[in-house]
Amino acid sequence: MIGRLNHVAIAVPDLEAATATYRDTLGAKVSAPVDLPDHGVTTVFVELPNTKIELLLPLGETSPIAKFLEKNPSGGMHHVCYEVDDIIAARDQLLEKGARILGDGEPKTGAHGKPVLFLHPKDFSGTLVELEQV
């Protein structure tokens, strides 16, 4: 069902500093920041040869990333994202197998403009999983 690793997301308390670390210290190519109000975040993508790192900054106090940073003030890994060919088929298979989909179970548009779903971390070894249709 799952395909390639699309990205690893890291919540950060200072997006400019995190971006500078990846760009200036590690020499990575980074995108411009993009606000995603529907998800409550500002994102920057770090391009790597085999995947991406997504840096997440809360966009407002009600952002799920703001809550994450309250518990982890220095930041940290937030989720992993795997690619799927058909997000509805993947969702239906997961539900049949007892996995929990967060939210209302309907895909939302993600940072890449593609449909995404998030899976409950308790069903995946304590890791929040995002699925993105490619």
Short mmCIF file of the C-alpha atoms (twelve columns), coordinates in Angstrom:
data_MODEL
# 
_entry.id   MODEL 
# 
loop_
_atom_site.group_PDB 
_atom_site.id 
_atom_site.type_symbol 
_atom_site.label_atom_id 
_atom_site.label_alt_id 
_atom_site.label_comp_id 
_atom_site.label_asym_id 
_atom_site.label_seq_id 
_atom_site.Cartn_x 
_atom_site.Cartn_y 
_atom_site.Cartn_z 
_atom_site.pdbx_PDB_model_num 
ATOM 1   C CA . MET A 1   0.000   0.000  0.000  1 
ATOM 2   C CA . ILE A 2   2.595   2.602  1.013  1 
ATOM 3   C CA . GLY A 3   5.210   3.768  -1.396 1 
ATOM 4   C CA . ARG A 4   8.235   5.971  -0.954 1 
ATOM 5   C CA . LEU A 5   9.001   8.108  2.052  1 
ATOM 6   C CA . ASN A 6   7.878   11.565 0.944  1 
ATOM 7   C CA . HIS A 7   9.177   13.584 3.891  1 
ATOM 8   C CA . VAL A 8   9.973   13.721 7.588  1 
ATOM 9   C CA . ALA A 9   8.381   16.694 9.355  1 
ATOM 10  C CA . ILE A 10  10.146  18.548 12.148 1 
ATOM 11  C CA . ALA A 11  8.354   21.101 14.328 1 
ATOM 12  C CA . VAL A 12  10.563  24.105 15.028 1 
ATOM 13  C CA . PRO A 13  10.214  27.091 17.371 1 
ATOM 14  C CA . ASP A 14  12.171  29.394 15.003 1 
ATOM 15  C CA . LEU A 15  11.650  28.775 11.284 1 
ATOM 16  C CA . GLU A 16  14.288  31.279 10.142 1 
ATOM 17  C CA . ALA A 17  16.959  29.722 12.370 1 
ATOM 18  C CA . ALA A 18  16.055  26.169 11.329 1 
ATOM 19  C CA . THR A 19  16.048  27.151 7.654  1 
ATOM 20  C CA . ALA A 20  19.451  28.809 8.046  1 
ATOM 21  C CA . THR A 21  20.857  25.686 9.711  1 
ATOM 22  C CA . TYR A 22  19.808  23.451 6.816  1 
ATOM 23  C CA . ARG A 23  20.774  25.985 4.130  1 
ATOM 24  C CA . ASP A 24  23.944  27.567 5.529  1 
ATOM 25  C CA . THR A 25  25.373  24.878 7.793  1 
ATOM 26  C CA . LEU A 26  24.368  21.734 5.887  1 
ATOM 27  C CA . GLY A 27  24.326  23.265 2.390  1 
ATOM 28  C CA . ALA A 28  20.818  22.052 1.536  1 
ATOM 29  C CA . LYS A 29  18.429  23.640 -0.915 1 
ATOM 30  C CA . VAL A 30  15.403  25.044 0.937  1 
ATOM 31  C CA . SER A 31  12.092  26.409 -0.277 1 
ATOM 32  C CA . ALA A 32  10.535  29.714 0.613  1 
ATOM 33  C CA . PRO A 33  8.131   29.607 3.582  1 
ATOM 34  C CA . VAL A 34  4.506   28.856 2.715  1 
ATOM 35  C CA . ASP A 35  1.547   29.493 5.031  1 
ATOM 36  C CA . LEU A 36  -1.041  26.707 5.138  1 
ATOM 37  C CA . PRO A 37  -3.934  28.156 7.155  1 
ATOM 38  C CA . ASP A 38  -6.064  25.001 6.787  1 
ATOM 39  C CA . HIS A 39  -3.359  23.062 8.638  1 
ATOM 40  C CA . GLY A 40  -2.313  25.867 10.986 1 
ATOM 41  C CA . VAL A 41  1.332   25.858 9.905  1 
ATOM 42  C CA . THR A 42  4.000   27.628 7.936  1 
ATOM 43  C CA . THR A 43  6.219   25.164 6.073  1 
ATOM 44  C CA . VAL A 44  9.663   25.148 4.531  1 
ATOM 45  C CA . PHE A 45  10.847  22.124 2.566  1 
ATOM 46  C CA . VAL A 46  14.469  21.022 2.623  1 
ATOM 47  C CA . GLU A 47  15.279  19.158 -0.592 1 
ATOM 48  C CA . LEU A 48  17.447  16.048 -0.259 1 
ATOM 49  C CA . PRO A 49  18.510  13.640 -3.010 1 
ATOM 50  C CA . ASN A 50  16.165  10.883 -1.804 1 
ATOM 51  C CA . THR A 51  13.424  12.678 0.188  1 
ATOM 52  C CA . LYS A 52  12.524  15.971 1.897  1 
ATOM 53  C CA . ILE A 53  12.519  17.424 5.389  1 
ATOM 54  C CA . GLU A 54  9.490   19.586 6.191  1 
ATOM 55  C CA . LEU A 55  10.100  22.294 8.787  1 
ATOM 56  C CA . LEU A 56  6.866   23.263 10.571 1 
ATOM 57  C CA . LEU A 57  6.147   26.472 12.463 1 
ATOM 58  C CA . PRO A 58  2.774   27.092 14.147 1 
ATOM 59  C CA . LEU A 59  0.527   29.520 12.316 1 
ATOM 60  C CA . GLY A 60  -1.461  30.851 15.255 1 
ATOM 61  C CA . GLU A 61  -1.981  29.722 18.814 1 
ATOM 62  C CA . THR A 62  -4.550  27.039 17.939 1 
ATOM 63  C CA . SER A 63  -2.159  25.209 15.605 1 
ATOM 64  C CA . PRO A 64  -1.505  21.560 16.470 1 
ATOM 65  C CA . ILE A 65  2.187   22.435 16.106 1 
ATOM 66  C CA . ALA A 66  1.831   25.067 18.858 1 
ATOM 67  C CA . LYS A 67  0.573   22.329 21.169 1 
ATOM 68  C CA . PHE A 68  3.455   20.055 20.108 1 
ATOM 69  C CA . LEU A 69  5.988   22.817 20.852 1 
ATOM 70  C CA . GLU A 70  4.453   23.415 24.297 1 
ATOM 71  C CA . LYS A 71  5.456   19.841 25.149 1 
ATOM 72  C CA . ASN A 72  8.712   19.986 23.131 1 
ATOM 73  C CA . PRO A 73  9.974   23.600 23.333 1 
ATOM 74  C CA . SER A 74  13.151  22.860 21.354 1 
ATOM 75  C CA . GLY A 75  11.153  21.227 18.567 1 
ATOM 76  C CA . GLY A 76  11.443  17.698 17.260 1 
ATOM 77  C CA . MET A 77  10.202  15.138 14.788 1 
ATOM 78  C CA . HIS A 78  6.457   15.561 14.274 1 
ATOM 79  C CA . HIS A 79  5.484   13.001 11.601 1 
ATOM 80  C CA . VAL A 80  6.574   10.893 8.655  1 
ATOM 81  C CA . CYS A 81  4.808   11.048 5.300  1 
ATOM 82  C CA . TYR A 82  4.459   8.090  2.941  1 
ATOM 83  C CA . GLU A 83  3.214   8.199  -0.624 1 
ATOM 84  C CA . VAL A 84  0.168   6.239  -1.795 1 
ATOM 85  C CA . ASP A 85  -1.279  5.875  -5.288 1 
ATOM 86  C CA . ASP A 86  -4.929  6.177  -4.238 1 
ATOM 87  C CA . ILE A 87  -5.649  7.860  -0.901 1 
ATOM 88  C CA . ILE A 88  -9.302  6.776  -0.759 1 
ATOM 89  C CA . ALA A 89  -8.413  3.124  -1.404 1 
ATOM 90  C CA . ALA A 90  -5.619  3.354  1.189  1 
ATOM 91  C CA . ARG A 91  -8.009  4.923  3.724  1 
ATOM 92  C CA . ASP A 92  -10.624 2.245  3.159  1 
ATOM 93  C CA . GLN A 93  -8.067  -0.576 3.516  1 
ATOM 94  C CA . LEU A 94  -6.710  0.956  6.720  1 
ATOM 95  C CA . LEU A 95  -10.186 1.353  8.211  1 
ATOM 96  C CA . GLU A 96  -10.977 -2.293 7.363  1 
ATOM 97  C CA . LYS A 97  -7.830  -3.296 9.270  1 
ATOM 98  C CA . GLY A 98  -8.820  -1.235 12.318 1 
ATOM 99  C CA . ALA A 99  -6.521  1.774  11.868 1 
ATOM 100 C CA . ARG A 100 -7.824  5.162  12.969 1 
ATOM 101 C CA . ILE A 101 -7.860  8.150  10.633 1 
ATOM 102 C CA . LEU A 102 -7.588  11.535 12.333 1 
ATOM 103 C CA . GLY A 103 -10.136 14.274 11.685 1 
ATOM 104 C CA . ASP A 104 -13.291 13.494 9.746  1 
ATOM 105 C CA . GLY A 105 -11.628 10.803 7.599  1 
ATOM 106 C CA . GLU A 106 -11.803 12.877 4.444  1 
ATOM 107 C CA . PRO A 107 -8.563  13.907 2.703  1 
ATOM 108 C CA . LYS A 108 -7.453  17.521 2.937  1 
ATOM 109 C CA . THR A 109 -5.140  19.347 0.559  1 
ATOM 110 C CA . GLY A 110 -1.578  19.153 1.874  1 
ATOM 111 C CA . ALA A 111 1.522   21.280 1.451  1 
ATOM 112 C CA . HIS A 112 2.197   19.904 -2.031 1 
ATOM 113 C CA . GLY A 113 -1.353  20.598 -3.216 1 
ATOM 114 C CA . LYS A 114 -2.200  16.883 -3.062 1 
ATOM 115 C CA . PRO A 115 -4.711  14.973 -0.903 1 
ATOM 116 C CA . VAL A 116 -3.425  13.911 2.538  1 
ATOM 117 C CA . LEU A 117 -4.675  12.003 5.576  1 
ATOM 118 C CA . PHE A 118 -3.159  11.557 9.026  1 
ATOM 119 C CA . LEU A 119 -3.205  8.260  10.927 1 
ATOM 120 C CA . HIS A 120 -3.432  7.945  14.702 1 
ATOM 121 C CA . PRO A 121 0.041   7.563  16.261 1 
ATOM 122 C CA . LYS A 122 -1.192  4.918  18.723 1 
ATOM 123 C CA . ASP A 123 -1.815  2.604  15.758 1 
ATOM 124 C CA . PHE A 124 1.714   3.102  14.335 1 
ATOM 125 C CA . SER A 125 4.223   2.589  17.147 1 
ATOM 126 C CA . GLY A 126 3.733   6.080  18.553 1 
ATOM 127 C CA . THR A 127 4.444   7.814  15.237 1 
ATOM 128 C CA . LEU A 128 2.056   10.226 13.557 1 
ATOM 129 C CA . VAL A 129 1.802   9.070  9.922  1 
ATOM 130 C CA . GLU A 130 0.715   11.212 7.002  1 
ATOM 131 C CA . LEU A 131 -0.334  9.643  3.708  1 
ATOM 132 C CA . GLU A 132 -0.064  11.714 0.539  1 
ATOM 133 C CA . GLN A 133 -1.536  10.717 -2.804 1 
ATOM 134 C CA . VAL A 134 0.983   11.028 -5.621 1 
# 
